[in-house]
Amino acid sequence: MKNIRIASISPGLLNIREHHYAHRTHFKIVDVRYGEIAWNDHDGNLLFADARRTV
């Protein structure tokens, strides 16, 4: 990734009174803005790149 900026960080907590969330702890949600990104899948030999154009 190029030209990375963190847009926001938000805390989160699931309802631990519900049985299927009882073993979970708190987590963070991080929003990231970027100018350019490249994804590379080695198993499928795929490469994808995306760039955000700014005016």
Backbone as CSV, one residue per row, in Angstrom:
resi,resn,N_x,N_y,N_z,CA_x,CA_y,CA_z,C_x,C_y,C_z
1,MET,0.835,-1.171,0.000,0.000,0.000,0.000,0.884,1.240,0.000
2,LYS,0.373,2.238,-0.670,1.068,3.519,-0.723,0.115,4.619,-0.300
3,ASN,0.685,5.671,0.292,-0.088,6.827,0.735,-1.192,6.414,1.715
4,ILE,-0.798,5.768,2.812,-1.739,5.228,3.801,-2.044,6.271,4.864
5,ARG,-3.335,6.367,5.233,-3.776,7.225,6.324,-4.801,6.471,7.165
6,ILE,-4.700,6.563,8.469,-5.703,5.985,9.352,-6.815,7.009,9.504
7,ALA,-8.028,6.616,9.094,-9.161,7.539,9.141,-9.795,7.569,10.523
8,SER,-9.968,6.393,11.152,-10.549,6.363,12.491,-10.234,5.040,13.167
9,ILE,-10.293,5.049,14.492,-10.151,3.852,15.305,-11.315,3.849,16.285
10,SER,-12.113,2.770,16.256,-13.284,2.682,17.122,-13.208,1.422,17.976
11,PRO,-13.491,1.531,19.282,-13.507,0.336,20.123,-14.820,-0.424,19.940
12,GLY,-14.786,-1.710,20.202,-15.985,-2.525,20.109,-15.997,-3.601,21.176
13,LEU,-17.188,-4.000,21.595,-17.343,-5.059,22.574,-18.647,-5.773,22.284
14,LEU,-18.578,-7.081,22.123,-19.774,-7.875,21.872,-20.515,-8.110,23.181
15,ASN,-21.783,-8.472,23.086,-22.586,-8.759,24.270,-22.144,-10.103,24.839
16,ILE,-21.308,-10.076,25.892,-20.750,-11.322,26.421,-21.760,-12.120,27.227
17,ARG,-22.947,-11.594,27.436,-23.998,-12.359,28.113,-24.598,-13.415,27.191
18,GLU,-24.445,-13.242,25.889,-24.895,-14.253,24.942,-23.856,-15.363,24.891
19,HIS,-24.325,-16.596,24.874,-23.443,-17.761,25.005,-22.347,-17.811,23.935
20,HIS,-22.666,-17.568,22.678,-21.672,-17.699,21.616,-20.678,-16.535,21.581
21,TYR,-20.892,-15.475,22.343,-19.934,-14.378,22.443,-19.186,-14.367,23.784
22,ALA,-19.450,-15.329,24.643,-18.907,-15.319,26.007,-17.383,-15.373,26.034
23,HIS,-16.748,-16.021,25.080,-15.288,-16.159,25.078,-14.584,-15.039,24.312
24,ARG,-15.321,-14.116,23.766,-14.731,-13.012,23.002,-14.304,-11.880,23.925
25,THR,-13.291,-11.147,23.487,-12.863,-9.967,24.227,-13.139,-8.726,23.378
26,HIS,-12.700,-7.589,23.835,-12.917,-6.349,23.089,-12.071,-6.355,21.812
27,PHE,-12.428,-5.498,20.887,-11.714,-5.396,19.618,-11.719,-3.953,19.152
28,LYS,-10.922,-3.673,18.166,-10.830,-2.336,17.574,-11.209,-2.430,16.100
29,ILE,-11.887,-1.421,15.603,-12.203,-1.293,14.187,-11.345,-0.146,13.651
30,VAL,-10.497,-0.452,12.673,-9.582,0.543,12.118,-9.979,0.814,10.675
31,ASP,-10.311,2.060,10.370,-10.609,2.477,9.001,-9.338,3.059,8.408
32,VAL,-8.953,2.521,7.247,-7.716,2.924,6.587,-8.046,3.490,5.212
33,ARG,-7.450,4.597,4.880,-7.553,5.197,3.542,-6.192,5.036,2.869
34,TYR,-6.202,4.720,1.602,-4.944,4.515,0.891,-5.059,5.057,-0.524
35,GLY,-3.929,5.380,-1.100,-3.896,5.879,-2.462,-3.741,4.777,-3.482
36,GLU,-2.981,3.744,-3.132,-2.732,2.650,-4.075,-2.525,1.361,-3.288
37,ILE,-3.067,0.253,-3.827,-2.920,-1.048,-3.174,-2.717,-2.117,-4.246
38,ALA,-1.958,-3.136,-3.905,-1.745,-4.272,-4.814,-1.969,-5.562,-4.037
39,TRP,-2.840,-6.426,-4.564,-3.120,-7.722,-3.962,-2.419,-8.783,-4.791
40,ASN,-1.734,-9.701,-4.131,-1.010,-10.752,-4.828,-1.408,-12.097,-4.232
41,ASP,-2.038,-12.965,-5.034,-2.427,-14.310,-4.609,-1.435,-15.294,-5.210
42,HIS,-0.568,-15.847,-4.385,0.482,-16.726,-4.881,-0.057,-18.081,-5.338
43,ASP,-1.130,-18.574,-4.718,-1.672,-19.879,-5.095,-2.294,-19.847,-6.486
44,GLY,-3.018,-18.796,-6.792,-3.684,-18.702,-8.082,-2.909,-17.895,-9.102
45,ASN,-1.726,-17.417,-8.730,-0.891,-16.611,-9.602,-1.668,-15.401,-10.131
46,LEU,-2.338,-14.688,-9.209,-3.135,-13.527,-9.565,-2.531,-12.273,-8.955
47,LEU,-2.603,-11.174,-9.683,-2.149,-9.883,-9.195,-3.207,-8.851,-9.553
48,PHE,-3.664,-8.101,-8.565,-4.649,-7.055,-8.795,-4.144,-5.784,-8.141
49,ALA,-4.207,-4.704,-8.860,-3.778,-3.416,-8.327,-4.904,-2.399,-8.523
50,ASP,-5.028,-1.508,-7.558,-6.054,-0.474,-7.611,-5.449,0.826,-7.101
51,ALA,-5.781,1.906,-7.754,-5.283,3.218,-7.339,-6.447,4.193,-7.293
52,ARG,-6.455,5.007,-6.277,-7.484,6.041,-6.144,-6.961,7.317,-6.777
53,ARG,-7.719,7.837,-7.683,-7.301,9.063,-8.357,-7.812,10.261,-7.591
54,THR,-6.932,11.196,-7.344,-7.334,12.444,-6.692,-7.197,13.572,-7.686
55,VAL,-8.135,14.479,-7.655,-8.138,15.602,-8.598,-7.446,16.776,-8.002
